Amino acid sequence: MNNVYKVLGWIWTAVLWSYRRSLGAYVGYMRSSPDFRRGAAATVAMLVCVGALSVGVHKTVTKVKNLVTKIDLSEPISPDEPEYVQKVRLARDKIAGFDRDILPYVLEEYNTYVSNPEWLDYAQRCLQHAKEFKRAEKLTLYPWIMTAGMALHESKCNWRAKSYDNGRGLMQITNFDPKHAKVARGLLSVKKVDFVGEPYHNIVLGIVIHDDYERRLGSREHGTLAFNRGVGGTRADMRKCGRKSGDPLFSVTAIRPCLQFKQNGAKPRTYVPRVLATIVIMNRLVNDQPLVKLDRIRESDIPGWDPSDDGDTSWFASLW
């Protein structure tokens, strides 16, 4: 922690030095100059310096955050080894699942979806990528139906989809940490993750990002919300609803009133129930159950509800 304080001290010294020799000097020159053109030139130079300084500070703060917050991700061990399964299982046992209070909202969203026959077509399109989803499950132990349901919500399983905020592919990958790409490269045994051109790479990278978020927040429910809001945004939403540092996590339903219904095209308030609803759609389709309105949805209808149950148990048996 002392190293972090030293880094922050260096940053503050650099900011003061830059201000005195750039912004402060330009502002003084602009005020004292009798020539309008010189004053205007000084103003432009000042704005350029402000922009450069902002970029530099942003990059520096990002690096400092990486020093303070260690991203805990699974090491890329061969999934053909039983030790890999045991390692991932132990990690998932420490993660909480979803809270039951969200089920009524999942039911509401599900019944809305199945009222539109187009969603059956979208779900059928997801089945065309079942091979990639199943390969990703073997690599990461994430239930493939859960991942397919997330892709159904994010992109309607259109692997060429591009959103307003530059989200790409099946799971709409946008901003991600370089460490996510590093872990994905290790899992895929490739030099570069082509998440734009390769659906399988896109799915694995999406799972790695989700895995990181739920580990950092300690809950799959909050990790799912963070896939839409980011870890910082999710924590800010809970603070807005009164959670203080050290308090237990508030459920997504408990902070629902503090979530905006629509923000920059996204809908944080309904995001998690809708993702779970599309997972239910995929689960019913795979199990040859009709996509009709339901009176009730149970935890067992949602693959991935409990992280400790992740993985295909028949595949595990073959390894042991």
LINQUI-V258481 format. One record per pair of residues at least 24 apart in sequence whose ideal C-beta (glycine too) atoms are under 10 Angstrom apart, sorted by sequence separation. I is the first residue (numbers start at 0). J is the second residue. D is the distance in whole Angstrom. If there is no record, write none. Layout:
[[I;J;D] [I;J;D]]
This chain:
[[21;45;8] [22;46;10] [24;48;10] [25;49;10] [132;156;10] [146;170;8] [170;194;9] [180;204;7] [183;207;5] [278;302;6] [122;147;8] [125;150;6] [168;193;10] [169;194;9] [179;204;6] [182;207;5] [183;208;9] [233;258;10] [275;300;9] [276;301;9] [278;303;7] [21;47;9] [22;48;6] [122;148;9] [124;150;10] [125;151;5] [168;194;6] [179;205;9] [181;207;9] [182;208;10] [232;258;10] [275;301;6] [278;304;9] [21;48;5] [22;49;7] [124;151;8] [131;158;9] [167;194;6] [168;195;7] [179;206;10] [180;207;8] [221;248;6] [224;251;6] [274;301;10] [20;48;10] [21;49;9] [128;156;6] [167;195;5] [168;196;9] [170;198;10] [172;200;10] [179;207;5] [180;208;10] [182;210;8] [220;248;8] [221;249;9] [223;251;8] [275;303;9] [121;150;10] [122;151;6] [125;154;10] [127;156;7] [167;196;10] [168;197;9] [169;198;6] [172;201;6] [175;204;7] [178;207;9] [179;208;5] [182;211;8] [221;250;9] [274;303;10] [275;304;8] [18;48;9] [21;51;9] [22;52;8] [121;151;6] [124;154;10] [125;155;8] [126;156;8] [128;158;7] [168;198;7] [169;199;9] [171;201;9] [172;202;10] [175;205;9] [179;209;10] [217;247;10] [218;248;6] [220;250;7] [221;251;7] [224;254;9] [228;258;8] [232;262;9] [17;48;8] [21;52;8] [121;152;10] [124;155;7] [125;156;4] [127;158;9] [170;201;6] [176;207;10] [179;210;9] [217;248;7] [220;251;5] [227;258;10] [228;259;10] [236;267;7] [124;156;4] [125;157;10] [168;200;9] [169;201;5] [170;202;6] [172;204;6] [175;207;8] [176;208;8] [179;211;6] [216;248;7] [218;250;9] [220;252;9] [236;268;10] [118;151;8] [121;154;9] [122;155;9] [123;156;9] [124;157;7] [168;201;4] [169;202;6] [170;203;10] [172;205;6] [175;208;5] [178;211;8] [179;212;10] [218;251;9] [221;254;10] [17;51;9] [18;52;8] [121;155;4] [122;156;8] [124;158;9] [161;195;9] [167;201;7] [168;202;8] [170;204;8] [171;205;8] [174;208;9] [224;258;8] [228;262;9] [233;267;9] [17;52;6] [120;155;9] [121;156;6] [170;205;3] [173;208;10] [176;211;8] [227;262;9] [232;267;8] [120;156;10] [121;157;8] [159;195;9] [168;204;9] [169;205;7] [170;206;8] [172;208;7] [175;211;9] [118;155;8] [132;169;9] [158;195;9] [159;196;10] [167;204;10] [168;205;8] [228;265;8] [14;52;8] [17;55;8] [117;155;9] [131;169;8] [158;196;9] [170;208;8] [227;265;6] [13;52;10] [17;56;9] [112;151;9] [158;197;9] [159;198;9] [170;209;8] [227;266;8] [228;267;6] [112;152;9] [158;198;4] [227;267;6] [14;55;9] [128;169;7] [158;199;10] [13;55;8] [14;56;7] [156;198;9] [228;270;8] [13;56;9] [158;201;7] [224;267;7] [227;270;4] [228;271;10] [108;152;10] [125;169;8] [139;183;10] [158;202;9] [226;270;8] [227;271;8] [10;55;10] [14;59;9] [124;169;10] [138;183;10] [226;271;9] [10;56;8] [13;59;8] [224;270;6] [227;273;10] [139;186;7] [154;201;9] [223;270;8] [224;271;5] [227;274;8] [138;186;5] [150;198;9] [223;271;5] [226;274;8] [10;59;6] [91;140;7] [138;187;8] [222;271;10] [9;59;9] [10;60;8] [90;140;10] [91;141;9] [221;271;9] [224;274;9] [135;186;9] [150;201;9] [220;271;7] [223;274;6] [7;59;10] [10;62;10] [87;139;8] [88;140;8] [135;187;10] [150;202;7] [153;205;8] [219;271;10] [223;275;8] [6;59;8] [7;60;10] [10;63;7] [87;140;5] [149;202;9] [87;141;10] [83;138;10] [147;202;9] [150;205;8] [171;226;9] [174;229;8] [220;275;9] [223;278;10] [6;62;8] [7;63;7] [84;140;7] [146;202;6] [149;205;7] [170;226;8] [171;227;10] [173;229;10] [6;63;6] [83;140;9] [146;203;10] [149;206;9] [78;136;10] [79;137;9] [78;137;6] [143;202;9] [146;205;7] [3;63;7] [6;66;7] [78;138;5] [146;206;6] [149;209;8] [3;64;10] [6;67;10] [77;138;10] [78;139;8] [138;199;9] [141;202;9] [145;206;9] [78;140;8] [141;203;10] [3;66;6] [75;138;9] [135;198;10] [139;202;9] [146;209;9] [2;66;7] [3;67;6] [135;199;7] [138;202;9] [139;203;7] [141;205;10] [145;209;10] [134;199;6] [135;200;10] [138;203;6] [141;206;5] [0;66;10] [73;139;8] [131;197;9] [132;198;9] [135;201;10] [136;202;10] [140;206;9] [141;207;10] [0;67;8] [73;140;9] [131;198;5] [132;199;9] [135;202;5] [139;206;5] [130;198;10] [131;199;4] [134;202;8] [135;203;5] [138;206;8] [139;207;8] [141;209;8] [130;199;9] [131;200;9] [134;203;8] [135;204;10] [138;207;10] [141;210;8] [128;198;6] [131;201;9] [132;202;6] [135;205;9] [136;206;9] [139;209;9] [140;210;10] [127;198;10] [128;199;9] [131;202;6] [135;206;6] [139;210;7] [131;203;9] [128;201;10] [153;226;9] [128;202;8] [132;206;10] [145;219;9] [149;223;8] [153;227;9] [152;227;10] [149;226;8] [145;223;10] [223;303;9] [219;303;7] [220;304;9] [222;306;9] [219;304;8] [219;305;8] [219;306;5] [218;306;9] [219;309;9] [214;306;10] [213;306;7] [210;306;10] [164;263;7] [166;265;10] [163;263;8] [164;264;7] [163;264;5] [164;265;8] [162;264;8] [163;265;9] [162;265;9] [72;176;10] [70;176;6] [72;178;7] [75;181;9] [70;177;10] [72;179;8] [75;182;6] [70;178;5] [74;182;8] [75;183;9] [78;186;8] [69;178;10] [70;179;8] [72;181;9] [73;182;7] [75;184;8] [76;185;9] [77;186;10] [72;182;5] [75;185;3] [76;186;9] [65;176;8] [70;181;10] [72;183;9] [74;185;8] [75;186;5] [77;188;9] [64;176;10] [65;177;9] [70;182;9] [73;185;9] [74;186;10] [75;187;9] [65;178;8] [72;185;9] [73;186;8] [75;188;8] [72;186;10] [61;176;9] [94;210;9] [96;213;10] [95;213;9] [152;270;8] [91;210;9] [94;213;6] [101;220;7] [90;210;9] [94;214;7] [98;218;9] [93;214;8] [95;216;9] [97;218;8] [152;273;6] [153;274;8] [156;277;10] [91;213;9] [94;216;9] [95;217;6] [96;218;8] [97;219;6] [98;220;6] [151;273;10] [152;274;5] [155;277;9] [87;210;9] [91;214;9] [94;217;6] [95;218;4] [96;219;5] [97;220;4] [98;221;10] [151;274;9] [152;275;9] [90;214;7] [93;217;7] [94;218;6] [95;219;7] [96;220;7] [97;221;10] [152;276;8] [153;277;9] [94;219;6] [95;220;7] [148;273;10] [149;274;6] [151;276;9] [152;277;4] [156;281;9] [94;220;10] [95;221;8] [97;223;8] [148;274;7] [149;275;10] [151;277;4] [152;278;8] [94;221;10] [95;222;10] [148;275;8] [150;277;9] [151;278;8] [91;219;9] [94;222;8] [148;276;8] [149;277;7] [152;280;9] [145;274;9] [148;277;4] [149;278;7] [151;280;7] [152;281;10] [145;275;9] [147;277;9] [148;278;3] [151;281;6] [147;278;8] [148;279;7] [150;281;9] [145;277;10] [146;278;9] [148;280;7] [149;281;9] [145;278;5] [147;280;9] [148;281;4] [151;284;10] [73;207;8] [144;278;7] [147;281;5] [148;282;7] [72;207;7] [144;279;9] [146;281;9] [147;282;9] [72;208;10] [142;278;9] [144;280;10] [145;281;8] [148;284;10] [73;210;7] [144;281;5] [145;282;9] [147;284;9] [72;210;6] [73;211;9] [143;281;9] [144;282;5] [147;285;8] [71;210;9] [72;211;5] [144;283;10] [71;211;7] [142;282;9] [144;284;9] [70;211;6] [73;214;9] [144;285;6] [70;212;10] [72;214;7] [143;285;9] [144;286;9] [71;214;5] [72;215;10] [70;214;8] [71;215;7] [70;215;7] [69;215;9] [68;215;7] [104;251;9] [104;252;7] [101;250;7] [103;252;9] [132;281;9] [98;248;9] [100;250;6] [101;251;6] [102;252;9] [98;249;9] [99;250;9] [100;251;9] [101;252;5] [104;255;8] [95;247;10] [98;250;4] [100;252;4] [101;253;10] [125;277;9] [129;281;10] [95;248;8] [97;250;9] [98;251;7] [99;252;9] [100;253;7] [148;301;8] [97;251;8] [98;252;6] [101;255;9] [148;302;8] [149;303;9] [95;250;10] [97;252;10] [98;253;8] [100;255;9] [122;277;8] [125;280;9] [126;281;8] [147;302;9] [148;303;8] [121;277;9] [125;281;6] [129;285;8] [145;301;8] [146;302;9] [144;301;9] [145;302;5] [146;303;8] [111;269;10] [118;276;10] [122;280;5] [126;284;7] [144;302;4] [145;303;3] [118;277;8] [121;280;9] [122;281;6] [125;284;8] [126;285;8] [142;301;10] [143;302;8] [144;303;8] [145;304;9] [70;230;10] [125;285;10] [142;302;4] [143;303;10] [108;269;7] [112;273;8] [119;280;8] [122;283;9] [123;284;8] [141;302;9] [142;303;5] [68;230;9] [107;269;9] [111;273;9] [118;280;7] [122;284;5] [141;303;7] [142;304;9] [68;231;10] [108;271;10] [109;272;9] [113;276;9] [122;285;9] [104;268;9] [108;272;5] [109;273;9] [112;276;6] [142;306;10] [145;309;9] [104;269;8] [107;272;7] [108;273;5] [111;276;8] [112;277;7] [119;284;8] [141;306;9] [105;271;9] [106;272;9] [107;273;10] [108;274;9] [109;275;8] [110;276;8] [113;279;9] [140;306;9] [142;308;8] [64;231;9] [104;271;8] [105;272;5] [108;275;8] [109;276;4] [112;279;9] [113;280;7] [142;309;6] [104;272;4] [105;273;8] [108;276;4] [109;277;8] [112;280;6] [122;290;7] [140;308;10] [141;309;6] [142;310;7] [143;311;8] [103;272;9] [104;273;9] [105;274;9] [106;275;10] [107;276;8] [108;277;8] [109;278;9] [140;309;5] [141;310;8] [142;311;8] [101;271;7] [102;272;9] [105;275;4] [106;276;8] [109;279;5] [113;283;9] [119;289;10] [139;309;8] [140;310;4] [101;272;6] [104;275;8] [105;276;5] [108;279;9] [109;280;7] [119;290;6] [139;310;9] [140;311;8] [104;276;9] [105;277;10] [118;290;7] [102;275;8] [105;278;9] [106;279;9] [136;309;9] [137;310;9] [97;271;8] [101;275;7] [105;279;7] [109;283;9] [116;290;9] [136;310;7] [137;311;8] [140;314;9] [136;311;6] [140;315;9] [113;289;9] [114;290;10] [113;290;5] [114;291;10] [137;314;7] [97;275;7] [112;290;8] [113;291;6] [114;292;7] [133;311;8] [136;314;8] [113;292;6] [112;292;10] [113;293;8] [109;290;9] [110;291;9] [111;292;9] [133;314;10] [110;292;5] [109;292;8] [110;293;7] [109;293;7] [110;294;9] [106;292;9] [110;296;9] [106;293;6] [109;296;6] [106;294;8] [108;296;10] [106;295;7] [107;296;10] [106;296;5] [105;296;5] [109;300;9] [103;295;9] [104;296;10] [102;295;8] [103;296;9] [102;296;6] [106;300;10] [101;296;10] [102;297;8] [105;300;9] [102;298;8] [105;301;7] [99;297;10] [102;300;9] [99;298;7] [102;301;9] [101;301;10] [97;298;8] [96;298;8] [102;304;10] [97;301;7] [96;301;9] [99;304;10] [97;303;9] [96;303;8] [97;304;6] [96;304;5] [97;305;8] [96;305;4] [97;306;10] [95;305;9] [96;306;6] [94;305;9] [95;306;8] [96;307;8] [94;306;4] [95;307;10] [96;308;9] [92;305;10] [93;306;9] [94;307;8] [91;305;9] [92;306;8] [93;307;9] [91;306;4] [92;307;5] [94;309;9] [90;306;9] [91;307;5] [90;307;10] [91;308;8] [92;309;10] [88;306;9] [89;307;9] [91;309;5] [87;306;10] [88;307;7] [90;309;10] [91;310;9] [88;308;10] [88;309;8] [87;309;7] [88;310;7] [87;310;8] [84;309;10] [84;310;7] [88;315;9] [84;314;9] [85;315;10] [84;315;6] [85;318;10] [81;315;8] [84;318;6] [85;319;10] [83;318;9] [84;319;8] [78;314;9] [82;318;10] [81;318;5] [80;318;8] [81;319;6] [79;318;7] [78;318;9]]
